[in-house]
Amino acid sequence: MPSKSWKHLERQAATALDGKRNPAAQGIGGADVVDVPGWVVECKYRATFTHDSLYRSEKKKRKKELETAKFALVTRAKGKKPLVVLSLEDFQKLVREAKGAEWNGAD
């Protein structure tokens, strides 16, 4: 059976963060990616996703600034807490920085 796109995303995130994919998760058994100290990592793959479109659109407008900085998008729906959207690569860097000298993952 071919691998599903959502499984691929979970594997990609687990590898990037030096964690492990939790195949038992499937919405009932904990986080999708485990063994990332200090983080609960969930992965959601959607054909269309408003945050994705908005993130890419806003990032594209800021090419000059992004030559020397990372990009994060803060969004908020009325009555809800704000959310931060960032790339897996930038999230990976944050996790690695937090692990500091303890990091054993491959680049």
C-alpha positions as a Markdown table, in Angstrom:
| # | Residue | x | y | z |
|---|---|---|---|---|
| 1 | Met | 0.0 | 0.0 | 0.0 |
| 2 | Pro | 1.5 | 3.4 | -0.9 |
| 3 | Ser | 2.4 | 5.7 | 1.9 |
| 4 | Lys | -0.2 | 8.4 | 2.6 |
| 5 | Ser | 0.8 | 12.1 | 2.4 |
| 6 | Trp | 0.0 | 12.7 | 6.0 |
| 7 | Lys | 2.3 | 9.8 | 7.1 |
| 8 | His | 5.1 | 11.3 | 4.9 |
| 9 | Leu | 4.6 | 14.7 | 6.7 |
| 10 | Glu | 4.8 | 13.0 | 10.1 |
| 11 | Arg | 8.0 | 11.2 | 9.1 |
| 12 | Gln | 9.5 | 14.4 | 7.7 |
| 13 | Ala | 8.8 | 16.3 | 10.9 |
| 14 | Ala | 10.1 | 13.4 | 13.1 |
| 15 | Thr | 13.3 | 13.3 | 11.1 |
| 16 | Ala | 13.8 | 17.0 | 11.1 |
| 17 | Leu | 13.3 | 17.3 | 14.9 |
| 18 | Asp | 15.3 | 14.1 | 15.7 |
| 19 | Gly | 12.1 | 12.7 | 17.2 |
| 20 | Lys | 10.0 | 9.6 | 16.4 |
| 21 | Arg | 6.8 | 9.2 | 14.5 |
| 22 | Asn | 4.1 | 7.9 | 16.7 |
| 23 | Pro | 2.1 | 5.5 | 14.5 |
| 24 | Ala | -0.4 | 4.8 | 17.3 |
| 25 | Ala | -1.4 | 8.5 | 17.5 |
| 26 | Gln | -4.1 | 8.7 | 14.8 |
| 27 | Gly | -6.0 | 11.2 | 16.9 |
| 28 | Ile | -6.2 | 9.0 | 20.0 |
| 29 | Gly | -2.7 | 7.9 | 21.1 |
| 30 | Gly | -0.8 | 11.1 | 21.8 |
| 31 | Ala | 1.2 | 13.4 | 19.6 |
| 32 | Asp | 2.2 | 12.5 | 16.1 |
| 33 | Val | 5.9 | 13.1 | 16.8 |
| 34 | Val | 7.4 | 12.1 | 20.1 |
| 35 | Asp | 10.8 | 12.4 | 21.8 |
| 36 | Val | 11.1 | 16.1 | 21.1 |
| 37 | Pro | 11.8 | 17.4 | 24.6 |
| 38 | Gly | 9.6 | 20.4 | 25.6 |
| 39 | Trp | 7.3 | 20.1 | 22.6 |
| 40 | Val | 4.0 | 18.4 | 21.6 |
| 41 | Val | 4.2 | 18.1 | 17.8 |
| 42 | Glu | 1.0 | 17.5 | 15.8 |
| 43 | Cys | 1.0 | 17.2 | 12.0 |
| 44 | Lys | -1.9 | 18.0 | 9.8 |
| 45 | Tyr | -1.9 | 17.6 | 6.0 |
| 46 | Arg | -4.6 | 19.3 | 4.1 |
| 47 | Ala | -5.2 | 19.8 | 0.4 |
| 48 | Thr | -6.1 | 23.4 | 1.1 |
| 49 | Phe | -5.3 | 25.2 | 4.2 |
| 50 | Thr | -5.8 | 28.9 | 4.9 |
| 51 | His | -2.8 | 29.4 | 7.1 |
| 52 | Asp | -0.5 | 27.8 | 4.4 |
| 53 | Ser | -1.8 | 30.2 | 1.7 |
| 54 | Leu | -1.6 | 33.2 | 4.0 |
| 55 | Tyr | 1.9 | 32.3 | 5.2 |
| 56 | Arg | 3.3 | 31.9 | 1.7 |
| 57 | Ser | 1.6 | 35.0 | 0.4 |
| 58 | Glu | 2.9 | 37.2 | 3.2 |
| 59 | Lys | 6.4 | 35.7 | 3.1 |
| 60 | Lys | 6.6 | 36.3 | -0.6 |
| 61 | Lys | 6.0 | 40.0 | 0.0 |
| 62 | Arg | 9.1 | 40.3 | 2.2 |
| 63 | Lys | 11.9 | 38.8 | 0.2 |
| 64 | Lys | 14.3 | 41.8 | 1.0 |
| 65 | Glu | 13.8 | 41.6 | 4.8 |
| 66 | Leu | 14.1 | 37.8 | 4.8 |
| 67 | Glu | 17.6 | 37.9 | 3.5 |
| 68 | Thr | 18.7 | 38.5 | 7.1 |
| 69 | Ala | 15.8 | 37.3 | 9.2 |
| 70 | Lys | 13.4 | 34.4 | 9.7 |
| 71 | Phe | 9.6 | 34.7 | 9.1 |
| 72 | Ala | 6.7 | 33.9 | 11.3 |
| 73 | Leu | 3.1 | 34.7 | 10.8 |
| 74 | Val | 0.9 | 35.5 | 13.7 |
| 75 | Thr | -2.8 | 34.9 | 13.0 |
| 76 | Arg | -5.9 | 35.3 | 15.2 |
| 77 | Ala | -9.5 | 34.4 | 14.7 |
| 78 | Lys | -12.1 | 36.6 | 16.6 |
| 79 | Gly | -12.5 | 35.3 | 20.1 |
| 80 | Lys | -9.5 | 32.9 | 19.8 |
| 81 | Lys | -5.9 | 33.0 | 21.0 |
| 82 | Pro | -3.3 | 34.0 | 18.4 |
| 83 | Leu | -1.4 | 31.3 | 16.5 |
| 84 | Val | 2.1 | 31.4 | 15.1 |
| 85 | Val | 2.9 | 29.7 | 11.8 |
| 86 | Leu | 6.5 | 29.1 | 10.8 |
| 87 | Ser | 8.3 | 26.7 | 8.4 |
| 88 | Leu | 9.4 | 23.3 | 9.6 |
| 89 | Glu | 13.0 | 24.4 | 8.9 |
| 90 | Asp | 12.7 | 27.3 | 11.2 |
| 91 | Phe | 11.0 | 25.2 | 13.8 |
| 92 | Gln | 13.8 | 22.6 | 13.5 |
| 93 | Lys | 16.4 | 25.4 | 14.2 |
| 94 | Leu | 14.5 | 26.4 | 17.3 |
| 95 | Val | 14.4 | 22.9 | 18.6 |
| 96 | Arg | 18.1 | 22.4 | 17.9 |
| 97 | Glu | 19.0 | 25.6 | 19.6 |
| 98 | Ala | 17.0 | 24.6 | 22.6 |
| 99 | Lys | 18.8 | 21.2 | 22.7 |
| 100 | Gly | 22.1 | 23.0 | 22.5 |
| 101 | Ala | 25.1 | 20.8 | 23.1 |
| 102 | Glu | 22.8 | 17.8 | 23.7 |
| 103 | Trp | 21.8 | 17.7 | 20.0 |
| 104 | Asn | 22.7 | 14.4 | 18.3 |
| 105 | Gly | 20.7 | 14.6 | 15.1 |
| 106 | Ala | 22.0 | 14.6 | 11.6 |
| 107 | Asp | 21.9 | 17.7 | 9.5 |
